[in-house]
Amino acid sequence: MLAQQRQQAILERVRRTGGVRVAQLVRDLGVSDMTIRRDLEVLAERGLIVKVHGGATATGTGSTEEPGFAAKSVRQQAEKEAIARRAAMLVRPGSSVALSAGTTTWTLAHHLVDVPELTVITNSVQVADVFHRAGRPDQTVVLVGGVRTPSDALVGPVAVAAVRSLNVDTLMLGVHGMSVRAGYTTPNLLEAETDRALVAAAQQLVVLADHTKWGTIGISTIAALDEAGVVVSDVGLPEEARTALSEHAGELLLADPSGETELETSLETAL
């Protein structure tokens, strides 16, 4: 097992159980005590766990907690890649598409650089940089201004004013969490306002969210579940979430990181 795979396995266990012990990880993963402690140090430096004597615990999950871009970029990488590949199929050449800030939309951007004659609107510094580096002359990229957040989003009145003057075919929205009660949410109040402006500017809303986002609730709601025409998640999404999203969203697409299966459900097929 590679170091990155081992660290991801440790992180998943911390999130599932709330904490881990070094001794147990040594036995379960078959590596040395020093290797495990080094893995925990790496995860702690990224803000993904909290080191304690003899092990590690989960970080806080409050409604206003907002990990930085670097911390989020190492989470659920395989799921995000599968989601991005599937979402890219929804974008037509010559169309206009808005991408919100986030690591899933950033992953999607790498796939959209191959779509010809695309017009991209984004409030993400990281997303805009992907297209800038690709340098396609047939693509137009508009980066709105604003105040930069820990997730490298540009937000605030400048960003909102810019977005409100635009109209796009599709919005690809990354979210912090989703639930039946709260809908699609974010831990940043200003980012929520900018995202709501993006939702209003788009003819179609496509939400990109891996399975860990279900049941997580940020302090501010961006949109209700039924405002999404399409939700793209992964096959790890729990059954209760599949049922709820199939009933509320227009269409639910589940990408498989292994590439073996791909599921699609909609309101019509679910009833």
KEKE-3310 file (N, C-alpha, C; in steps of 0.2 Angstrom, whole numbers, plus 5000, padded with zeros to 4 digits):
npx = (5004:5003:5010:5001:4988:4988:4987:4975:4966:4968:4963:4949:4945:4947:4937:4926:4925:4929:4941:4958:4970:4988:4994:4984:4983:4995:4995:4984:4987:4999:5012:5026:5028:5034:5031:5017:5016:5022:5013:5002:5007:5008:4995:4990:4997:4991:4979:4969:4967:4968:4982:4984:4990:4996:4989:4976:4963:4947:4945:4936:4918:4910:4897:4902:4915:4928:4939:4955:4959:4970:4969:4957:4959:4965:4955:4944:4949:4948:4934:4931:4937:4930:4917:4920:4923:4911:4902:4908:4903:4891:4892:4891:4900:4904:4895:4890:4897:4896:4907:4908:4918:4929:4936:4931:4925:4936:4943:4935:4937:4949:4945:4937:4944:4946:4935:4929:4927:4922:4914:4918:4913:4919:4921:4932:4949:4958:4951:4951:4964:4968:4962:4969:4982:4980:4978:4969:4965:4952:4943:4934:4937:4930:4935:4928:4929:4933:4933:4945:4943:4946:4945:4949:4940:4932:4922:4909:4902:4907:4910:4896:4889:4895:4892:4878:4876:4877:4872:4871:4872:4874:4877:4890:4890:4900:4898:4898:4890:4875:4858:4841:4834:4842:4846:4858:4873:4885:4899:4903:4897:4897:4902:4891:4881:4887:4887:4873:4869:4876:4868:4856:4859:4860:4853:4852:4855:4868:4874:4889:4894:4903:4900:4903:4898:4884:4873:4881:4881:4882:4883:4875:4863:4863:4855:4839:4836:4828:4830:4841:4844:4852:4861:4877:4885:4894:4896:4897:4887:4875:4860:4849:4851:4852:4838:4832:4838:4834:4820:4819:4828:4831:4838:4849:4865:4877:4893:4906:4921:4929:4926:4918:4904:4890:4877:4861:4847:4831:4818:4806:4809:4811:4799)
npy = (4994:5011:5026:5037:5030:5023:5033:5039:5029:5028:5041:5039:5030:5037:5047:5039:5032:5042:5042:5035:5023:5021:5009:5000:5003:4999:4985:4983:4988:4983:4989:4999:5006:5018:5022:5024:5034:5044:5045:5050:5062:5069:5070:5078:5090:5094:5098:5088:5079:5078:5076:5065:5059:5043:5041:5048:5060:5065:5080:5095:5097:5108:5119:5130:5127:5128:5120:5123:5124:5116:5106:5100:5095:5083:5074:5060:5058:5048:5047:5060:5062:5052:5057:5070:5065:5060:5071:5080:5075:5080:5093:5103:5106:5123:5129:5138:5138:5139:5137:5134:5137:5125:5109:5098:5104:5110:5098:5094:5104:5101:5091:5098:5106:5101:5103:5110:5128:5133:5143:5149:5153:5158:5159:5155:5154:5144:5136:5144:5145:5133:5132:5143:5139:5128:5135:5137:5144:5145:5145:5154:5162:5168:5176:5181:5195:5199:5195:5184:5168:5154:5143:5147:5154:5168:5180:5190:5207:5212:5201:5195:5206:5205:5192:5193:5200:5191:5177:5160:5143:5131:5128:5121:5115:5114:5108:5110:5102:5092:5089:5083:5092:5105:5107:5111:5116:5128:5132:5145:5161:5172:5166:5158:5167:5172:5160:5158:5168:5163:5151:5157:5163:5153:5142:5128:5118:5109:5098:5094:5081:5071:5056:5058:5070:5069:5072:5081:5098:5114:5131:5140:5139:5136:5131:5123:5105:5101:5110:5107:5101:5090:5079:5074:5061:5048:5030:5026:5033:5033:5022:5029:5042:5041:5038:5050:5060:5055:5057:5071:5079:5082:5072:5059:5054:5042:5039:5027:5025:5014:5012:5001:5001:5011:5021:5028:5037:5044:5056:5051:5037:5032:5032)
npz = (5000:4995:5002:5002:5000:5011:5021:5017:5021:5034:5037:5034:5043:5055:5053:5053:5065:5074:5081:5082:5087:5088:5090:5086:5072:5067:5069:5060:5048:5045:5046:5052:5068:5068:5055:5055:5064:5057:5046:5053:5057:5045:5041:5051:5049:5038:5043:5044:5054:5072:5082:5096:5112:5109:5097:5086:5084:5077:5068:5073:5068:5065:5060:5055:5051:5040:5030:5022:5005:5002:5012:5009:4996:4997:5001:4998:4984:4974:4972:4969:4957:4949:4949:4943:4930:4926:4927:4917:4905:4904:4899:4885:4869:4865:4874:4889:4905:4922:4936:4953:4967:4974:4978:4971:4959:4954:4951:4941:4931:4925:4916:4908:4901:4889:4881:4867:4863:4874:4886:4902:4918:4933:4951:4957:4961:4959:4950:4939:4936:4931:4918:4913:4912:4903:4892:4880:4865:4860:4871:4883:4898:4913:4927:4942:4953:4970:4988:4995:5001:5013:5005:4993:4986:4977:4984:4991:4989:4977:4969:4969:4962:4950:4945:4945:4933:4923:4912:4912:4904:4912:4929:4938:4954:4968:4985:5003:5011:5012:5015:5019:5026:5027:5014:5001:5007:5014:5024:5024:5025:5016:5005:5002:4998:4986:4979:4978:4970:4958:4956:4953:4941:4932:4920:4922:4936:4942:4954:4962:4973:4984:4993:5006:5009:5012:5025:5031:5037:5033:5039:5031:5019:5002:4991:4990:4990:4979:4970:4962:4946:4942:4952:4955:4962:4971:4971:4984:4991:5004:5006:5011:5007:4993:4991:4995:4987:4975:4975:4977:4969:4951:4944:4948:4947:4949:4951:4949:4957:4954:4941:4936:4937:4934:4940:4937:4942:4943:4947:4940:4938:4950:4957)
capx = (5000:5007:5009:4995:4983:4988:4985:4968:4963:4968:4958:4943:4944:4946:4930:4920:4925:4930:4948:4962:4976:4994:4995:4979:4984:5001:4992:4979:4990:5005:5018:5030:5025:5036:5027:5010:5016:5024:5007:4998:5010:5006:4988:4989:4999:4986:4973:4963:4966:4971:4986:4984:4995:4995:4984:4973:4955:4944:4944:4929:4914:4905:4893:4906:4922:4930:4946:4958:4959:4975:4967:4951:4961:4967:4950:4940:4952:4946:4927:4930:4939:4925:4912:4922:4923:4904:4899:4910:4899:4885:4894:4892:4905:4901:4890:4893:4896:4899:4910:4909:4924:4930:4941:4928:4924:4943:4945:4931:4940:4954:4942:4933:4949:4946:4929:4930:4923:4918:4914:4918:4912:4920:4924:4938:4956:4961:4948:4953:4971:4968:4960:4974:4988:4979:4979:4966:4962:4944:4939:4934:4937:4929:4936:4925:4933:4930:4937:4947:4941:4951:4944:4951:4934:4931:4916:4907:4898:4910:4908:4889:4887:4898:4888:4871:4875:4878:4868:4875:4868:4874:4881:4892:4891:4902:4895:4901:4886:4869:4853:4834:4832:4845:4848:4865:4876:4892:4901:4905:4891:4898:4902:4884:4878:4889:4884:4866:4869:4877:4862:4851:4861:4861:4847:4852:4860:4871:4877:4894:4895:4904:4896:4904:4894:4877:4872:4885:4877:4885:4879:4871:4860:4864:4849:4835:4838:4824:4833:4846:4842:4856:4866:4882:4889:4897:4892:4897:4882:4871:4854:4844:4853:4849:4831:4830:4840:4830:4814:4819:4832:4828:4841:4854:4870:4882:4899:4910:4928:4933:4925:4915:4897:4888:4870:4857:4841:4828:4811:4802:4811:4812:4793)
capy = (5000:5017:5031:5041:5026:5022:5039:5040:5023:5031:5047:5037:5027:5043:5050:5034:5030:5047:5042:5029:5022:5019:5002:4996:5004:4995:4979:4982:4990:4979:4993:5000:5011:5025:5024:5026:5041:5049:5046:5054:5069:5072:5071:5083:5096:5096:5100:5083:5076:5081:5071:5065:5054:5036:5041:5054:5060:5069:5087:5098:5097:5113:5122:5136:5125:5128:5118:5126:5121:5110:5101:5097:5092:5076:5070:5057:5059:5044:5048:5066:5060:5049:5062:5074:5062:5059:5078:5083:5072:5084:5099:5103:5111:5129:5131:5142:5134:5142:5132:5137:5135:5119:5104:5094:5108:5110:5092:5094:5109:5097:5088:5103:5110:5097:5104:5116:5134:5134:5149:5147:5158:5155:5163:5151:5156:5138:5133:5148:5144:5126:5134:5148:5134:5125:5140:5136:5150:5144:5145:5161:5161:5175:5176:5187:5198:5198:5194:5177:5164:5149:5138:5150:5157:5175:5181:5197:5211:5213:5195:5195:5210:5202:5186:5195:5203:5186:5171:5154:5137:5126:5129:5115:5118:5110:5110:5107:5097:5092:5086:5085:5098:5111:5107:5111:5121:5130:5135:5152:5165:5176:5161:5156:5173:5171:5154:5159:5172:5158:5147:5162:5165:5147:5138:5122:5117:5102:5098:5089:5080:5064:5053:5060:5076:5068:5073:5087:5104:5121:5136:5143:5136:5138:5130:5117:5099:5101:5115:5104:5097:5084:5078:5069:5058:5042:5024:5026:5036:5028:5021:5034:5048:5040:5039:5057:5064:5053:5060:5078:5081:5079:5066:5057:5050:5039:5037:5022:5026:5008:5012:4995:5002:5018:5021:5034:5037:5050:5056:5046:5030:5030:5032)
capz = (5000:4995:5008:5001:5001:5019:5024:5016:5025:5041:5038:5033:5049:5060:5052:5054:5072:5079:5083:5081:5091:5084:5090:5082:5065:5066:5068:5055:5041:5044:5045:5058:5073:5065:5048:5057:5067:5051:5043:5057:5057:5038:5041:5056:5046:5033:5046:5043:5061:5078:5085:5103:5115:5107:5092:5083:5084:5071:5069:5074:5062:5066:5054:5052:5050:5033:5029:5017:4998:5002:5016:5006:4990:4998:5003:4993:4978:4968:4971:4965:4950:4945:4949:4938:4923:4924:4926:4911:4900:4904:4896:4878:4866:4863:4879:4894:4911:4928:4941:4959:4970:4978:4975:4966:4953:4952:4947:4935:4927:4922:4911:4904:4896:4882:4878:4863:4862:4880:4890:4909:4923:4940:4957:4960:4958:4957:4944:4933:4935:4927:4911:4911:4911:4897:4886:4874:4862:4859:4877:4886:4905:4916:4934:4945:4958:4977:4993:4994:5006:5014:5000:4987:4982:4978:4987:4993:4985:4970:4966:4968:4957:4943:4944:4943:4927:4918:4912:4909:4903:4917:4935:4942:4961:4973:4991:5009:5014:5009:5019:5017:5030:5025:5007:4999:5011:5015:5031:5024:5024:5010:4999:5001:4994:4979:4976:4977:4964:4953:4955:4949:4934:4928:4918:4925:4942:4943:4961:4963:4980:4985:4998:5013:5010:5015:5032:5034:5037:5034:5042:5026:5013:4995:4988:4992:4986:4973:4965:4957:4940:4942:4957:4953:4968:4969:4973:4991:4994:5008:5003:5013:5003:4986:4991:4996:4982:4969:4976:4977:4963:4945:4942:4952:4944:4954:4948:4952:4956:4951:4934:4934:4936:4935:4941:4936:4944:4942:4950:4937:4938:4957:4959)
cpx = (5004:5005:5002:4988:4982:4985:4977:4964:4963:4963:4951:4941:4943:4939:4925:4920:4927:4938:4951:4968:4982:4995:4990:4981:4990:4999:4988:4982:4997:5012:5021:5026:5027:5033:5021:5011:5018:5017:5002:5000:5008:4999:4986:4991:4994:4979:4967:4962:4969:4975:4985:4989:4992:4990:4982:4966:4953:4944:4937:4925:4908:4902:4897:4913:4923:4937:4948:4958:4964:4972:4961:4953:4963:4961:4946:4942:4949:4938:4927:4932:4933:4919:4913:4921:4915:4901:4902:4906:4893:4886:4895:4897:4901:4896:4894:4892:4899:4901:4911:4916:4924:4934:4938:4927:4931:4945:4941:4934:4945:4951:4939:4938:4949:4940:4930:4925:4919:4919:4913:4918:4914:4922:4929:4944:4959:4958:4951:4960:4972:4967:4966:4980:4987:4980:4975:4963:4955:4940:4940:4933:4936:4930:4933:4929:4930:4935:4939:4946:4947:4951:4946:4945:4934:4924:4915:4903:4900:4909:4901:4887:4889:4893:4881:4870:4876:4872:4872:4870:4868:4879:4883:4894:4894:4900:4899:4897:4879:4864:4846:4832:4835:4847:4855:4868:4883:4893:4903:4899:4892:4899:4895:4880:4880:4887:4877:4865:4871:4871:4857:4853:4861:4854:4847:4857:4862:4876:4882:4895:4897:4900:4897:4900:4887:4877:4876:4881:4881:4881:4874:4869:4861:4857:4845:4837:4834:4826:4838:4842:4845:4860:4871:4886:4892:4894:4893:4891:4877:4864:4849:4845:4851:4842:4829:4832:4836:4823:4814:4823:4829:4831:4847:4859:4875:4888:4903:4917:4932:4931:4921:4907:4896:4880:4867:4850:4837:4821:4806:4803:4811:4805:4789)
cpy = (5006:5022:5035:5037:5024:5028:5041:5035:5025:5036:5044:5033:5032:5046:5045:5033:5036:5048:5035:5029:5019:5012:4998:4997:5000:4988:4978:4983:4986:4983:4995:5006:5018:5027:5027:5033:5046:5050:5051:5062:5073:5074:5077:5090:5098:5098:5095:5079:5080:5075:5071:5060:5047:5036:5047:5054:5065:5076:5089:5098:5102:5116:5127:5134:5125:5126:5122:5121:5115:5104:5097:5093:5085:5071:5067:5058:5055:5045:5055:5066:5057:5053:5067:5072:5062:5066:5081:5080:5076:5091:5099:5108:5117:5132:5135:5139:5138:5136:5136:5135:5129:5114:5099:5097:5109:5104:5092:5099:5106:5093:5092:5107:5107:5099:5110:5121:5135:5141:5148:5153:5155:5160:5159:5152:5149:5135:5138:5147:5137:5128:5139:5144:5130:5129:5139:5142:5151:5144:5152:5159:5168:5173:5182:5189:5196:5197:5186:5174:5158:5143:5141:5152:5164:5177:5189:5201:5212:5207:5194:5199:5208:5197:5188:5198:5197:5180:5165:5148:5133:5129:5122:5118:5113:5113:5107:5102:5097:5087:5087:5091:5105:5112:5107:5117:5122:5132:5142:5156:5169:5172:5159:5161:5173:5165:5154:5163:5168:5154:5151:5163:5159:5144:5131:5121:5110:5102:5092:5088:5073:5062:5055:5067:5075:5068:5078:5093:5110:5126:5140:5139:5139:5137:5123:5111:5099:5106:5113:5100:5090:5084:5072:5067:5052:5036:5022:5029:5032:5028:5027:5041:5047:5040:5046:5061:5062:5056:5068:5081:5078:5073:5065:5052:5048:5036:5032:5023:5020:5008:5006:4997:5009:5018:5028:5033:5044:5050:5051:5039:5028:5029:5026)
cpz = (5000:5001:5008:5002:5008:5023:5023:5020:5032:5042:5038:5040:5055:5059:5054:5062:5077:5081:5082:5085:5086:5084:5086:5074:5063:5064:5061:5048:5040:5043:5052:5062:5070:5059:5050:5060:5062:5047:5046:5057:5050:5038:5046:5053:5041:5036:5046:5049:5066:5081:5093:5105:5113:5101:5089:5084:5078:5073:5070:5067:5063:5060:5051:5050:5043:5032:5023:5011:4999:5006:5012:4999:4991:5000:4997:4986:4972:4967:4967:4958:4946:4944:4943:4931:4921:4923:4919:4905:4899:4900:4889:4875:4864:4868:4884:4901:4917:4933:4947:4962:4974:4974:4970:4959:4950:4948:4941:4929:4923:4916:4906:4899:4889:4878:4874:4864:4868:4883:4898:4913:4930:4945:4960:4957:4956:4951:4938:4931:4930:4920:4909:4909:4904:4891:4880:4871:4861:4865:4880:4894:4909:4924:4938:4951:4965:4982:4994:5001:5007:5008:4993:4982:4983:4979:4989:4988:4978:4966:4964:4962:4950:4941:4941:4936:4921:4918:4909:4908:4909:4923:4938:4949:4965:4980:4997:5012:5010:5014:5017:5020:5027:5018:5006:5003:5011:5022:5030:5021:5017:5004:4997:4997:4987:4976:4974:4971:4958:4951:4951:4942:4929:4926:4921:4931:4942:4950:4961:4970:4981:4992:5005:5015:5013:5022:5035:5032:5038:5037:5038:5021:5007:4991:4991:4988:4980:4968:4960:4952:4940:4948:4955:4959:4966:4973:4981:4995:4998:5004:5005:5009:4996:4986:4991:4990:4975:4969:4975:4971:4957:4943:4946:4948:4949:4950:4952:4951:4953:4943:4931:4933:4937:4935:4940:4938:4944:4946:4947:4938:4946:4960:4956)
residu = (MET:LEU:ALA:GLN:GLN:ARG:GLN:GLN:ALA:ILE:LEU:GLU:ARG:VAL:ARG:ARG:THR:GLY:GLY:VAL:ARG:VAL:ALA:GLN:LEU:VAL:ARG:ASP:LEU:GLY:VAL:SER:ASP:MET:THR:ILE:ARG:ARG:ASP:LEU:GLU:VAL:LEU:ALA:GLU:ARG:GLY:LEU:ILE:VAL:LYS:VAL:HIS:GLY:GLY:ALA:THR:ALA:THR:GLY:THR:GLY:SER:THR:GLU:GLU:PRO:GLY:PHE:ALA:ALA:LYS:SER:VAL:ARG:GLN:GLN:ALA:GLU:LYS:GLU:ALA:ILE:ALA:ARG:ARG:ALA:ALA:MET:LEU:VAL:ARG:PRO:GLY:SER:SER:VAL:ALA:LEU:SER:ALA:GLY:THR:THR:THR:TRP:THR:LEU:ALA:HIS:HIS:LEU:VAL:ASP:VAL:PRO:GLU:LEU:THR:VAL:ILE:THR:ASN:SER:VAL:GLN:VAL:ALA:ASP:VAL:PHE:HIS:ARG:ALA:GLY:ARG:PRO:ASP:GLN:THR:VAL:VAL:LEU:VAL:GLY:GLY:VAL:ARG:THR:PRO:SER:ASP:ALA:LEU:VAL:GLY:PRO:VAL:ALA:VAL:ALA:ALA:VAL:ARG:SER:LEU:ASN:VAL:ASP:THR:LEU:MET:LEU:GLY:VAL:HIS:GLY:MET:SER:VAL:ARG:ALA:GLY:TYR:THR:THR:PRO:ASN:LEU:LEU:GLU:ALA:GLU:THR:ASP:ARG:ALA:LEU:VAL:ALA:ALA:ALA:GLN:GLN:LEU:VAL:VAL:LEU:ALA:ASP:HIS:THR:LYS:TRP:GLY:THR:ILE:GLY:ILE:SER:THR:ILE:ALA:ALA:LEU:ASP:GLU:ALA:GLY:VAL:VAL:VAL:SER:ASP:VAL:GLY:LEU:PRO:GLU:GLU:ALA:ARG:THR:ALA:LEU:SER:GLU:HIS:ALA:GLY:GLU:LEU:LEU:LEU:ALA:ASP:PRO:SER:GLY:GLU:THR:GLU:LEU:GLU:THR:SER:LEU:GLU:THR:ALA:LEU)
# end
